[in-house]
């Protein structure tokens, strides 16, 4: 798989995990944004929307941590677990 396809695939997978976490709490995107902003994190609803769509450019480590902090979960929960792959 090319690097670009790998990045897009991983971003989509992580976006799906974010949606599941949010739905598990029965929260809207607006509620996540508000909770993040209440804690002092700059995370807008439009950024949340892009993250959940799996847009790789919105999946910064900072945004992922802000999203998880708003939900009160460890960011490791959204990291996909895969078998280690040998470097080529």
Secondary structure, 3 states (H helix, E strand, C coil): CCHHHHHHHHHHHHHHHHHHHHHHCCCCHHHHHHHHHHCCCCCCHHHHHHHHHCCHHHCCHHHHHHHHHHHCCCHHHHCCCCCCCCCC
